[in-house]
C-alpha cells in the first residue's frame, strides 16, 4: 500500500494544484519511483489511498498496467491518517493466507531494496525500516537494540523511514475513522512485537519544497554519472 492521501500543506504552493505524490524528482513523479521499486522487488498488486486531488492520481496511474502492476484505489472523503487509511483498505490488502502487507509513505524516496522485507517469525506483528536521524528530525523516533527489536524508550534513536511490513492483527478490533499509526506501533513495541532493519543508504523525507529540490539534484546527479 502506498499512502497518498495527505494534502501536503508544507509543500504549498506546489500542492495547491498537484497532489504531493505526483510532484516530480529526477524526471518522475514521486509515486512512480515507488511503483518501479515495488515492481522490481516482485510486488504486483498495489493499493493506493487518496483524498486531496485524488482524481489526478487515478488519471496519471490508471490501473497500473503501464508500470507492470495492478493498482486498486482506496478513496477517502477526508484523509484518515496513517492507520485509519490502512483499516479502511484492509479488505483490499489481506485475504486467505495474506496476513502481511507492505506499507510505504508516498512522500519519501529511499533506495532500500523492498525485496529484503520478508515476514518475520514468532509473535512479531511489524517490521520497520529505520534510518539515521536527518537534520530536520535529530531526536529520531524509536530505538533499535542488538536483537533487532524496536523500542520507544532509551537510546540510540533512529528515524522510522515510512516503510514497513505489517500484520493484519495489528488492526484487529479497531474502529474505522481517523487514527494514527504511531500509537499502534508503540503499543506493539511494549509487547516486544516489532522488529527493525537499519538502512544506511539514501533516504529523503519530502516534507518541504527545498527537500524536493535536493532529491531532484541527487537523482539528476546519479543519472549523469
Residue frames as a rotation matrix with the C-alpha (Angstrom) as fourth column:
UNK 1
0.579 0.816 0.000 0.00
0.816 -0.579 0.000 0.00
0.000 0.000 -1.000 0.00
UNK 2
-0.623 -0.687 0.374 1.24
0.679 -0.713 -0.176 3.48
0.388 0.144 0.911 -0.89
UNK 3
0.076 0.628 -0.775 -0.09
0.862 -0.432 -0.266 6.21
-0.501 -0.648 -0.574 1.40
UNK 4
-0.749 -0.362 0.555 -1.03
0.649 -0.569 0.505 9.13
0.133 0.738 0.661 -0.83
UNK 5
0.162 0.980 0.113 -3.94
0.901 -0.193 0.388 10.97
0.402 0.039 -0.915 0.79
UNK 6
-0.082 -0.226 -0.971 -2.22
0.799 -0.597 0.072 13.88
-0.595 -0.770 0.229 2.53
UNK 7
0.883 0.468 0.033 -2.77
0.415 -0.746 -0.521 17.48
-0.220 0.474 -0.853 1.48
UNK 8
0.042 -0.959 0.279 0.94
0.983 -0.011 -0.185 18.28
0.181 0.282 0.942 1.57
UNK 9
0.890 0.456 -0.030 0.36
0.452 -0.871 0.192 21.61
0.062 -0.184 -0.981 3.28
UNK 10
0.429 -0.803 -0.413 4.07
0.103 -0.411 0.906 22.18
-0.897 -0.431 -0.093 3.95
UNK 11
-0.437 -0.591 0.678 4.69
0.713 0.232 0.662 21.79
-0.549 0.772 0.320 0.22
UNK 12
0.669 0.720 0.184 2.45
0.697 -0.522 -0.492 24.68
-0.258 0.458 -0.851 -0.79
UNK 13
-0.011 0.876 -0.483 2.13
-0.757 -0.322 -0.568 26.34
-0.653 0.360 0.667 -3.23
UNK 14
-0.797 -0.376 -0.473 3.24
-0.603 0.546 0.582 23.24
0.039 0.749 -0.662 -5.21
UNK 15
-0.913 0.406 -0.030 0.44
0.407 0.904 -0.129 21.10
-0.025 -0.130 -0.991 -3.78
UNK 16
-0.481 0.782 -0.397 -2.36
-0.361 -0.589 -0.723 23.61
-0.799 -0.205 0.565 -4.27
UNK 17
0.313 0.592 -0.743 -2.95
-0.914 -0.025 -0.405 22.18
-0.258 0.806 0.533 -7.74
UNK 18
0.075 -0.373 -0.925 -0.91
-0.527 0.772 -0.354 18.96
0.847 0.514 -0.138 -7.73
UNK 19
0.967 0.229 0.112 -1.17
-0.216 0.510 0.833 16.13
0.133 -0.829 0.542 -5.19
UNK 20
0.414 -0.876 0.246 2.13
-0.794 -0.216 0.569 15.59
-0.446 -0.431 -0.785 -3.43
UNK 21
0.205 -0.379 0.902 2.73
0.129 0.924 0.359 12.04
-0.970 0.042 0.239 -4.82
UNK 22
0.696 0.096 0.711 2.67
0.702 0.119 -0.703 13.47
-0.152 0.988 0.016 -8.35
UNK 23
0.788 -0.546 -0.287 5.39
-0.515 -0.838 0.180 16.05
-0.338 0.006 -0.941 -7.69
UNK 24
0.908 -0.401 -0.121 8.45
0.171 0.619 -0.766 15.17
0.382 0.676 0.631 -9.73
UNK 25
0.480 -0.870 0.111 12.08
-0.639 -0.260 0.724 14.47
-0.601 -0.419 -0.681 -8.88
UNK 26
-0.539 -0.759 0.366 14.59
-0.224 0.548 0.806 13.08
-0.812 0.352 -0.465 -11.31
UNK 27
-0.780 0.237 -0.579 12.06
-0.616 -0.129 0.777 13.44
0.109 0.963 0.246 -14.14
UNK 28
-0.505 0.639 -0.580 9.44
0.297 0.760 0.578 11.16
0.810 0.120 -0.574 -12.49
UNK 29
0.329 0.697 0.638 6.58
-0.568 -0.393 0.723 11.58
0.754 -0.600 0.266 -10.06
UNK 30
-0.425 -0.499 0.755 7.43
-0.904 0.197 -0.379 10.50
0.040 -0.844 -0.534 -6.52
UNK 31
0.280 0.626 0.728 4.80
-0.639 0.687 -0.346 7.78
-0.717 -0.368 0.592 -6.64
UNK 32
0.850 -0.056 -0.525 6.19
-0.438 0.479 -0.761 6.42
0.294 0.876 0.383 -9.91
UNK 33
-0.256 -0.964 0.065 9.54
-0.778 0.166 -0.606 5.87
0.574 -0.206 -0.793 -8.19
UNK 34
-0.315 0.215 0.925 7.65
-0.779 0.498 -0.381 3.76
-0.542 -0.840 0.010 -5.63
UNK 35
0.731 0.681 0.042 5.80
-0.518 0.594 -0.616 1.76
-0.444 0.429 0.787 -8.28
UNK 36
0.513 -0.614 -0.600 9.03
-0.569 0.279 -0.773 0.98
0.642 0.738 -0.206 -10.10
UNK 37
-0.536 -0.742 0.402 10.74
-0.788 0.269 -0.554 -0.19
0.303 -0.614 -0.729 -6.91
UNK 38
0.017 0.642 0.767 7.74
-0.714 0.545 -0.440 -2.30
-0.700 -0.540 0.468 -5.94
UNK 39
0.871 0.298 -0.392 7.70
-0.492 0.510 -0.706 -3.94
-0.010 0.807 0.591 -9.35
UNK 40
0.116 -0.929 -0.352 11.45
-0.657 0.195 -0.729 -4.59
0.745 0.316 -0.587 -9.23
UNK 41
-0.633 -0.347 0.692 11.04
-0.773 0.333 -0.541 -6.23
-0.043 -0.877 -0.479 -5.81
UNK 42
-0.944 0.229 -0.239 8.35
0.146 0.935 0.322 -8.59
0.297 0.269 -0.916 -7.08
UNK 43
-0.535 0.813 -0.230 5.22
0.190 -0.149 -0.970 -6.85
-0.823 -0.563 -0.075 -5.84
UNK 44
-0.896 0.210 0.390 2.43
0.407 0.043 0.912 -6.97
0.175 0.977 -0.124 -8.39
UNK 45
0.152 0.985 0.086 -0.68
0.755 -0.171 0.633 -5.72
0.638 -0.031 -0.769 -6.53
UNK 46
-0.873 -0.483 -0.072 -0.71
0.444 -0.722 -0.531 -2.20
0.205 -0.495 0.844 -5.11
UNK 47
0.333 0.925 -0.183 -3.35
0.928 -0.287 0.237 -0.34
0.167 -0.249 -0.954 -3.12
UNK 48
-0.800 -0.513 0.312 -3.18
0.463 -0.857 -0.224 3.46
0.382 -0.035 0.923 -3.20
UNK 49
0.126 0.835 -0.536 -5.32
0.953 -0.253 -0.169 5.59
-0.277 -0.489 -0.827 -0.91
UNK 50
-0.804 -0.383 0.454 -6.10
0.504 -0.845 0.180 9.16
0.315 0.374 0.873 -1.83
UNK 51
0.120 0.826 -0.551 -8.22
0.859 -0.364 -0.359 12.13
-0.497 -0.431 -0.753 -0.84
UNK 52
0.272 -0.081 -0.959 -6.76
-0.112 -0.992 0.052 15.52
-0.956 0.094 -0.279 -1.84
UNK 53
0.160 -0.145 -0.976 -6.86
-0.935 -0.341 -0.102 15.84
-0.318 0.929 -0.190 -5.65
UNK 54
-0.204 -0.260 0.944 -7.10
-0.249 0.946 0.207 12.06
-0.947 -0.192 -0.258 -5.84
UNK 55
0.799 0.551 0.241 -8.67
0.103 0.270 -0.957 12.09
-0.592 0.790 0.159 -9.29
UNK 56
0.592 -0.663 -0.458 -5.34
-0.803 -0.438 -0.404 13.36
0.067 0.607 -0.792 -10.64
UNK 57
-0.355 -0.728 0.586 -3.56
-0.750 0.596 0.286 10.34
-0.558 -0.338 -0.758 -9.17
UNK 58
0.124 0.485 0.866 -6.02
0.160 0.851 -0.500 7.94
-0.979 0.200 0.028 -10.78
UNK 59
0.939 0.236 -0.249 -5.77
-0.173 -0.303 -0.937 9.76
-0.297 0.923 -0.244 -14.10
UNK 60
0.284 -0.923 -0.258 -1.96
-0.959 -0.274 -0.074 9.62
-0.002 0.269 -0.963 -14.05
UNK 61
-0.618 -0.621 0.482 -1.57
-0.684 0.727 0.060 5.99
-0.388 -0.293 -0.874 -12.94
UNK 62
0.020 0.763 -0.646 -4.82
-0.872 0.330 0.362 4.41
0.489 0.556 0.672 -14.17
UNK 63
0.897 0.442 -0.013 -4.89
-0.388 0.800 0.458 0.66
0.213 -0.405 0.889 -13.47
UNK 64
0.448 -0.812 0.373 -1.11
-0.532 0.093 0.841 0.38
-0.718 -0.576 -0.391 -13.13
UNK 65
0.812 -0.089 0.577 -0.57
0.402 0.802 -0.442 -1.60
-0.424 0.591 0.687 -16.33
UNK 66
0.818 -0.536 0.206 1.92
-0.135 -0.529 -0.838 0.97
0.559 0.658 -0.505 -17.62
UNK 67
0.124 -0.778 0.616 4.10
-0.962 -0.247 -0.119 0.15
0.245 -0.577 -0.779 -14.60
UNK 68
-0.406 -0.291 -0.866 3.64
-0.321 0.933 -0.164 -3.61
0.856 0.211 -0.473 -14.60
UNK 69
-0.985 0.152 -0.080 1.42
0.127 0.333 -0.934 -3.72
-0.115 -0.931 -0.347 -11.51
UNK 70
-0.207 0.973 0.100 -2.29
0.610 0.048 0.791 -3.85
0.765 0.225 -0.604 -10.72
UNK 71
-0.973 -0.146 0.179 -3.50
-0.017 -0.728 -0.685 -0.79
0.230 -0.670 0.706 -8.81
UNK 72
0.008 0.970 -0.241 -6.61
0.828 0.129 0.545 -0.66
0.560 -0.204 -0.803 -6.63
UNK 73
-0.618 -0.209 0.758 -7.67
-0.058 -0.950 -0.308 2.68
0.784 -0.234 0.575 -5.16
UNK 74
-0.191 0.524 -0.830 -8.97
0.975 0.199 -0.098 3.27
0.114 -0.828 -0.549 -1.66
UNK 75
-0.336 0.124 0.934 -10.81
0.308 -0.922 0.233 6.58
0.890 0.366 0.271 -1.86
UNK 76
-0.399 0.147 -0.905 -11.25
0.906 -0.084 -0.414 8.79
-0.137 -0.985 -0.100 1.21
UNK 77
0.592 0.657 0.467 -13.57
0.670 -0.723 0.168 11.77
0.448 0.213 -0.868 1.61
UNK 78
0.745 -0.476 0.467 -11.14
-0.617 -0.758 0.212 13.20
0.253 -0.446 -0.859 4.17
UNK 79
-0.164 -0.881 -0.443 -7.65
-0.447 0.467 -0.763 11.90
0.879 0.073 -0.471 4.97
UNK 80
0.804 0.559 -0.204 -7.97
-0.153 0.525 0.837 9.11
0.575 -0.642 0.507 7.56
UNK 81
0.426 -0.758 0.495 -4.40
-0.875 -0.206 0.437 9.42
-0.229 -0.619 -0.751 8.90
UNK 82
-0.324 -0.797 -0.509 -1.72
-0.909 0.412 -0.066 6.74
0.262 0.441 -0.858 8.71
UNK 83
-0.946 0.057 0.320 -3.67
-0.071 0.924 -0.376 3.96
-0.317 -0.379 -0.869 10.45
UNK 84
-0.075 0.995 -0.069 -7.24
-0.274 -0.087 -0.958 4.91
-0.959 -0.053 0.279 9.58
UNK 85
0.180 0.096 -0.979 -6.44
-0.976 -0.108 -0.190 4.57
-0.124 0.989 0.074 5.89
UNK 86
-0.794 -0.512 -0.328 -4.99
-0.541 0.841 -0.003 1.09
0.277 0.175 -0.945 6.44
UNK 87
-0.701 0.602 0.383 -8.05
-0.027 0.514 -0.857 -0.01
-0.713 -0.611 -0.345 8.42
UNK 88
0.261 0.830 -0.493 -10.32
-0.608 -0.256 -0.752 1.10
-0.750 0.496 0.438 5.58
UNK 89
0.208 -0.263 -0.942 -8.16
-0.952 0.165 -0.257 -0.63
0.223 0.951 -0.216 2.97
UNK 90
-0.407 -0.482 0.776 -7.57
-0.730 0.682 0.041 -3.82
-0.549 -0.550 -0.630 4.99
UNK 91
0.452 0.608 0.653 -10.04
-0.075 0.755 -0.651 -5.93
-0.889 0.245 0.387 2.93
UNK 92
0.930 -0.159 -0.332 -8.05
-0.352 -0.125 -0.927 -4.96
0.106 0.979 -0.172 -0.19
UNK 93
0.123 -0.987 0.103 -4.72
-0.946 -0.148 -0.288 -5.77
0.300 -0.062 -0.952 1.46
UNK 94
-0.738 -0.379 0.558 -5.40
-0.598 0.751 -0.281 -9.10
-0.312 -0.541 -0.781 3.10
UNK 95
0.300 0.822 -0.485 -7.29
-0.893 0.421 0.161 -12.27
0.337 0.384 0.860 2.41
UNK 96
0.980 0.085 0.181 -6.96
-0.144 0.928 0.344 -16.00
-0.138 -0.363 0.921 2.78
UNK 97
0.531 -0.843 0.086 -3.33
0.828 0.537 0.161 -16.65
-0.182 -0.014 0.983 3.58
UNK 98
-0.072 -0.514 0.855 -2.48
0.596 -0.709 -0.376 -12.97
0.800 0.483 0.357 3.04
UNK 99
0.658 0.345 -0.670 -1.90
0.752 -0.244 0.613 -11.59
0.048 -0.906 -0.420 6.53
UNK 100
-0.078 -0.784 -0.615 1.20
0.581 -0.537 0.611 -9.48
-0.810 -0.310 0.498 5.83
UNK 101
0.673 0.245 0.698 1.37
0.723 -0.415 -0.552 -6.39
0.155 0.876 -0.456 3.63
UNK 102
-0.458 -0.888 -0.046 3.87
0.888 -0.459 0.017 -3.67
-0.036 -0.033 0.999 2.80
UNK 103
0.760 0.636 -0.135 3.14
0.633 -0.771 -0.069 -0.01
-0.148 -0.033 -0.988 3.52
UNK 104
-0.415 -0.885 0.212 5.14
0.910 -0.403 0.099 2.86
-0.003 0.234 0.972 2.03
UNK 105
0.168 0.394 -0.904 4.64
0.372 -0.874 -0.312 6.56
-0.913 -0.283 -0.294 2.70
UNK 106
0.626 0.184 0.758 4.04
0.776 -0.044 -0.630 8.33
-0.083 0.982 -0.170 -0.60
UNK 107
0.942 -0.213 0.259 6.16
-0.157 -0.962 -0.222 11.34
0.296 0.168 -0.940 0.36
UNK 108
0.425 -0.877 0.226 9.52
-0.342 0.075 0.937 9.64
-0.838 -0.475 -0.268 0.81
UNK 109
0.727 -0.335 -0.599 12.26
-0.501 0.338 -0.797 8.42
0.469 0.880 0.078 -1.52
UNK 110
0.348 -0.600 0.720 14.54
-0.697 0.348 0.627 5.57
-0.627 -0.720 -0.297 -0.45
UNK 111
0.025 -0.420 -0.907 16.95
-0.902 0.383 -0.202 3.21
0.432 0.823 -0.369 -2.18
UNK 112
-0.401 -0.088 0.912 16.15
-0.674 0.702 -0.229 0.35
-0.620 -0.707 -0.341 0.22
UNK 113
-0.788 0.106 -0.607 15.60
-0.415 0.636 0.650 -2.96
0.455 0.764 -0.457 -1.60
UNK 114
-0.067 0.881 0.468 11.98
-0.998 -0.063 -0.024 -3.81
0.008 -0.469 0.883 -0.79
UNK 115
0.380 0.159 -0.911 12.63
-0.380 0.925 0.003 -7.48
0.843 0.345 0.412 -1.63
UNK 116
-0.665 -0.711 -0.228 14.51
-0.036 0.335 -0.941 -7.71
0.746 -0.618 -0.249 1.67
UNK 117
-0.509 0.577 0.639 11.26
-0.857 -0.269 -0.439 -7.30
-0.081 -0.771 0.631 3.60
UNK 118
-0.419 0.375 -0.827 10.04
-0.109 0.884 0.455 -10.79
0.902 0.281 -0.329 4.40
UNK 119
0.565 0.756 0.331 7.54
-0.422 -0.079 0.903 -11.74
0.708 -0.650 0.274 7.14
UNK 120
-0.490 -0.733 0.472 9.28
-0.785 0.135 -0.605 -12.33
0.380 -0.667 -0.641 10.49
UNK 121
-0.259 0.347 -0.902 8.64
0.252 0.925 0.283 -15.45
0.932 -0.154 -0.327 12.52
UNK 122
-0.784 -0.054 -0.619 7.21
0.614 0.084 -0.785 -15.74
0.094 -0.995 -0.033 16.02
UNK 123
0.068 0.867 -0.494 4.93
0.915 -0.252 -0.316 -13.14
-0.398 -0.430 -0.810 17.58
UNK 124
-0.777 -0.440 -0.450 6.23
0.253 -0.873 0.417 -10.17
-0.576 0.210 0.790 15.56
UNK 125
0.255 0.935 0.248 3.47
0.771 -0.041 -0.636 -8.04
-0.584 0.353 -0.731 14.01
UNK 126
0.991 0.037 -0.131 5.54
-0.043 -0.825 -0.563 -5.27
-0.129 0.563 -0.816 12.40
UNK 127
0.136 -0.972 0.192 8.88
0.904 0.201 0.377 -4.93
-0.405 0.122 0.906 10.65
UNK 128
0.910 0.208 -0.358 10.08
0.131 -0.965 -0.227 -1.34
-0.392 0.160 -0.906 10.28
UNK 129
0.241 -0.848 0.471 12.82
0.862 -0.036 -0.506 0.08
0.447 0.528 0.722 8.09
UNK 130
0.789 -0.053 -0.612 14.80
0.407 -0.702 0.585 2.57
-0.460 -0.710 -0.532 10.19
UNK 131
0.419 -0.665 0.618 17.26
0.607 -0.301 -0.735 5.22
0.675 0.683 0.278 9.01
UNK 132
-0.547 -0.676 -0.494 19.77
0.835 -0.404 -0.373 7.59
0.052 -0.617 0.785 10.60
UNK 133
0.304 0.706 -0.640 18.20
0.736 -0.600 -0.312 10.73
-0.604 -0.377 -0.702 12.03
UNK 134
0.071 -0.237 0.969 18.11
0.850 -0.494 -0.183 13.54
0.522 0.837 0.166 9.43
UNK 135
-0.867 -0.489 0.090 18.98
0.388 -0.778 -0.494 17.14
0.311 -0.393 0.865 10.37
UNK 136
-0.491 0.739 0.461 15.30
-0.540 -0.674 0.504 18.14
0.683 -0.002 0.730 10.48
UNK 137
0.716 0.697 -0.040 14.48
-0.420 0.477 0.772 15.29
0.558 -0.536 0.634 12.91
UNK 138
-0.165 -0.986 0.038 17.57
-0.643 0.078 -0.762 14.96
0.748 -0.150 -0.646 15.13
UNK 139
-0.352 0.045 0.935 15.90
-0.899 0.260 -0.351 13.16
-0.259 -0.964 -0.051 18.05
UNK 140
-0.900 -0.058 -0.432 14.57
-0.267 0.858 0.439 10.33
0.345 0.511 -0.788 15.92
UNK 141
0.072 0.996 -0.045 11.54
-0.745 0.084 0.662 8.14
0.664 -0.014 0.748 16.59
UNK 142
0.945 0.303 0.122 12.49
-0.318 0.765 0.560 4.77
0.076 -0.568 0.820 18.06
UNK 143
-0.011 -0.958 0.288 15.45
-0.911 0.128 0.393 2.74
-0.413 -0.258 -0.874 19.25
UNK 144
0.729 0.124 -0.673 16.77
-0.468 0.807 -0.359 -0.49
0.499 0.577 0.647 17.74
UNK 145
0.492 -0.556 0.669 18.56
-0.675 0.242 0.697 -3.00
-0.550 -0.795 -0.256 20.00
UNK 146
-0.467 -0.826 -0.316 21.16
-0.852 0.324 0.412 -5.60
-0.238 0.462 -0.854 19.03
UNK 147
-0.611 0.349 0.711 18.44
0.216 0.937 -0.275 -8.25
-0.762 -0.015 -0.648 18.79
UNK 148
-0.914 0.255 0.315 16.67
0.272 -0.191 0.943 -6.26
0.301 0.948 0.106 16.07
UNK 149
-0.040 0.929 -0.368 13.80
0.999 0.046 0.007 -5.23
0.023 -0.367 -0.930 18.36
UNK 150
-0.458 0.000 0.889 12.38
0.245 -0.961 0.126 -1.73
0.855 0.275 0.440 18.06
UNK 151
-0.093 0.410 -0.907 11.51
0.995 0.019 -0.093 0.20
-0.021 -0.912 -0.410 21.23
UNK 152
0.352 0.316 0.881 10.29
0.418 -0.895 0.154 3.69
0.837 0.314 -0.447 22.09
UNK 153
0.993 -0.104 0.065 12.49
-0.105 -0.456 0.884 4.32
-0.062 -0.884 -0.463 25.12
UNK 154
0.412 -0.909 0.061 16.18
0.306 0.201 0.931 4.91
-0.858 -0.365 0.361 25.74
UNK 155
0.595 -0.342 -0.727 18.79
-0.757 -0.541 -0.365 5.38
-0.269 0.768 -0.581 23.05
UNK 156
-0.869 -0.302 -0.392 20.27
-0.001 -0.792 0.611 5.30
-0.495 0.531 0.688 20.48
UNK 157
0.173 0.983 -0.057 17.37
0.039 -0.064 -0.997 6.53
-0.984 0.170 -0.050 18.39
UNK 158
-0.882 -0.294 0.369 16.68
0.364 0.073 0.928 6.14
-0.300 0.953 0.043 14.71
UNK 159
-0.467 0.727 -0.503 14.02
-0.704 -0.650 -0.286 7.56
-0.535 0.221 0.815 12.42
UNK 160
-0.042 0.570 0.821 11.19
0.357 0.776 -0.520 5.46
-0.933 0.271 -0.236 11.00
UNK 161
-0.878 -0.479 -0.015 11.60
0.134 -0.277 0.951 5.63
-0.460 0.833 0.307 7.24
UNK 162
-0.128 0.893 -0.432 7.91
-0.814 -0.343 -0.469 5.28
-0.567 0.291 0.770 6.39
UNK 163
-0.110 0.051 -0.993 8.48
-0.711 0.694 0.115 1.75
0.694 0.718 -0.040 5.02
UNK 164
-0.475 -0.010 0.880 7.04
-0.787 0.452 -0.420 -1.15
-0.394 -0.892 -0.222 6.97
UNK 165
-0.574 0.367 -0.732 5.79
-0.175 0.818 0.548 -4.71
0.800 0.443 -0.406 6.70
UNK 166
-0.582 0.462 0.669 2.66
-0.811 -0.277 -0.515 -5.06
-0.053 -0.842 0.536 8.85
UNK 167
-0.920 0.340 -0.193 0.47
0.331 0.940 0.078 -7.92
0.208 0.008 -0.978 10.02
UNK 168
-0.308 0.893 0.329 -3.30
0.005 -0.344 0.939 -7.55
0.952 0.290 0.101 9.90
UNK 169
0.164 0.386 -0.908 -3.60
0.853 0.406 0.327 -8.46
0.495 -0.828 -0.263 13.60
UNK 170
-0.834 -0.507 -0.218 -2.21
0.551 -0.740 -0.385 -5.02
0.034 -0.441 0.897 14.47
UNK 171
-0.860 0.499 0.111 -5.56
-0.445 -0.837 0.317 -3.53
0.251 0.223 0.942 13.43
UNK 172
-0.489 0.704 -0.515 -7.99
0.481 0.710 0.514 -6.13
0.728 0.003 -0.686 14.72
UNK 173
0.011 0.637 -0.771 -10.88
1.000 -0.007 0.008 -4.62
0.000 -0.771 -0.637 16.67
UNK 174
-0.721 -0.319 -0.616 -10.02
0.366 -0.929 0.053 -1.03
-0.589 -0.188 0.786 15.75
UNK 175
0.339 0.940 -0.030 -12.87
0.551 -0.224 -0.804 1.17
-0.762 0.257 -0.594 14.58
UNK 176
-0.019 -0.245 0.969 -12.87
0.960 -0.274 -0.050 2.98
0.278 0.930 0.240 11.28
UNK 177
0.949 0.312 -0.053 -12.09
0.317 -0.928 0.196 6.69
0.012 -0.202 -0.979 11.25
UNK 178
0.516 -0.792 0.326 -9.12
-0.410 -0.563 -0.718 9.00
0.752 0.236 -0.615 11.67
UNK 179
0.949 -0.268 0.167 -6.37
-0.019 0.478 0.878 7.15
-0.315 -0.836 0.449 13.52
UNK 180
0.427 -0.874 -0.233 -2.58
-0.883 -0.347 -0.316 7.44
0.195 0.340 -0.920 13.56
UNK 181
0.626 -0.246 -0.740 -0.20
-0.036 0.939 -0.342 4.52
0.779 0.241 0.579 13.21
UNK 182
-0.304 -0.905 0.297 2.43
-0.397 -0.163 -0.903 5.57
0.866 -0.393 -0.310 15.78
UNK 183
-0.143 0.249 0.958 0.38
-0.987 0.034 -0.156 4.72
-0.071 -0.968 0.241 18.92
UNK 184
0.883 0.464 -0.073 -0.49
-0.470 0.874 -0.127 1.31
0.005 0.146 0.989 17.45
UNK 185
0.422 -0.814 -0.400 3.18
0.004 0.443 -0.897 0.60
0.906 0.377 0.190 16.79
UNK 186
-0.419 -0.621 0.662 4.33
-0.661 -0.292 -0.692 1.76
0.622 -0.728 -0.288 20.24
UNK 187
0.361 0.613 0.703 1.73
-0.906 0.410 0.108 -0.49
-0.222 -0.675 0.703 21.88
UNK 188
0.944 -0.066 -0.323 3.11
-0.081 0.903 -0.422 -3.40
0.319 0.425 0.847 19.85
UNK 189
0.000 -0.996 0.094 6.64
-0.274 -0.090 -0.957 -2.42
0.962 -0.025 -0.273 20.91
UNK 190
-0.140 0.016 0.990 5.57
-0.984 -0.115 -0.138 -2.73
0.112 -0.993 0.032 24.55
UNK 191
0.755 0.449 0.477 4.62
-0.484 0.873 -0.055 -6.34
-0.441 -0.190 0.877 23.71
UNK 192
-0.249 -0.956 0.156 8.02
-0.432 0.254 0.866 -6.93
-0.867 0.148 -0.476 22.01
UNK 193
0.309 0.500 0.809 6.27
0.500 0.638 -0.586 -7.48
-0.809 0.585 -0.053 18.69
UNK 194
0.980 0.022 -0.196 8.15
-0.138 -0.636 -0.759 -5.00
-0.142 0.771 -0.621 16.50
UNK 195
0.246 -0.934 0.259 11.41
0.724 0.355 0.591 -5.69
-0.644 0.042 0.764 14.69
UNK 196
0.807 0.010 -0.590 13.53
-0.248 -0.901 -0.355 -3.31
-0.536 0.433 -0.725 12.66
UNK 197
0.394 -0.721 0.570 16.10
0.916 0.360 -0.178 -3.08
-0.077 0.592 0.802 9.90
UNK 198
0.362 -0.353 -0.863 18.66
0.107 -0.904 0.415 -0.27
-0.926 -0.242 -0.289 9.94
UNK 199
0.622 -0.115 0.775 19.02
0.783 0.071 -0.618 1.04
0.016 0.991 0.135 6.38
UNK 200
0.134 -0.697 -0.704 22.17
0.437 -0.596 0.673 3.09
-0.889 -0.398 0.225 5.89
UNK 201
-0.467 -0.261 0.845 21.56
0.883 -0.083 0.462 4.09
-0.051 0.962 0.269 2.29
UNK 202
-0.964 0.093 0.251 19.79
-0.018 -0.958 0.286 7.09
0.267 0.271 0.925 0.79
UNK 203
-0.210 0.936 -0.282 16.50
0.977 0.210 -0.031 8.28
0.030 -0.282 -0.959 2.24
UNK 204
-0.945 -0.002 0.327 14.61
0.037 -0.994 0.102 11.52
0.325 0.109 0.939 1.70
UNK 205
-0.259 0.889 -0.377 11.56
0.841 0.016 -0.540 12.77
-0.475 -0.457 -0.752 3.59
UNK 206
-0.696 -0.012 0.718 9.94
0.556 -0.641 0.528 15.08
0.454 0.767 0.453 1.05
UNK 207
-0.019 0.701 -0.713 8.38
0.973 -0.152 -0.174 17.45
-0.230 -0.697 -0.679 3.56
UNK 208
0.281 0.060 -0.958 9.35
0.070 -0.997 -0.042 20.80
-0.957 -0.055 -0.285 2.04
UNK 209
0.996 0.056 -0.069 9.97
-0.060 -0.160 -0.985 22.21
-0.066 0.985 -0.156 -1.46
UNK 210
0.333 -0.943 -0.016 13.65
-0.943 -0.333 0.019 22.52
-0.023 0.009 -1.000 -0.54
UNK 211
-0.216 -0.396 0.892 13.93
-0.440 0.855 0.273 18.78
-0.872 -0.334 -0.359 0.16
UNK 212
0.701 0.490 0.519 12.18
0.280 0.480 -0.831 18.01
-0.656 0.728 0.200 -3.12
UNK 213
0.856 -0.442 -0.269 14.73
-0.497 -0.559 -0.664 20.18
0.144 0.702 -0.698 -4.91
UNK 214
-0.040 -0.916 0.399 17.59
-0.933 0.178 0.313 18.40
-0.357 -0.360 -0.862 -3.12
UNK 215
0.099 0.147 0.984 16.22
0.031 0.988 -0.151 14.99
-0.995 0.045 0.093 -4.13
UNK 216
0.958 0.279 0.073 15.88
0.095 -0.067 -0.993 16.17
-0.272 0.958 -0.091 -7.71
UNK 217
0.475 -0.863 -0.173 19.54
-0.876 -0.444 -0.190 17.28
0.087 0.242 -0.966 -7.66
UNK 218
-0.178 -0.559 0.810 20.62
-0.654 0.682 0.327 13.94
-0.735 -0.472 -0.487 -6.20
UNK 219
0.371 0.411 0.833 18.73
0.266 0.812 -0.519 11.87
-0.890 0.414 0.192 -8.77
UNK 220
0.982 -0.055 -0.182 19.88
-0.188 -0.430 -0.883 14.05
-0.029 0.901 -0.433 -11.66
UNK 221
0.184 -0.979 0.093 23.47
-0.970 -0.165 0.180 13.67
-0.161 -0.123 -0.979 -10.49
UNK 222
-0.091 -0.165 0.982 23.09
-0.240 0.961 0.139 9.87
-0.967 -0.223 -0.127 -10.38
UNK 223
0.770 0.465 0.437 21.78
0.302 0.339 -0.891 9.82
-0.562 0.818 0.121 -13.95
UNK 224
0.842 -0.471 -0.263 24.74
-0.529 -0.628 -0.571 11.88
0.104 0.620 -0.777 -15.12
UNK 225
0.063 -0.862 0.503 27.33
-0.774 0.276 0.570 9.53
-0.630 -0.426 -0.650 -13.61
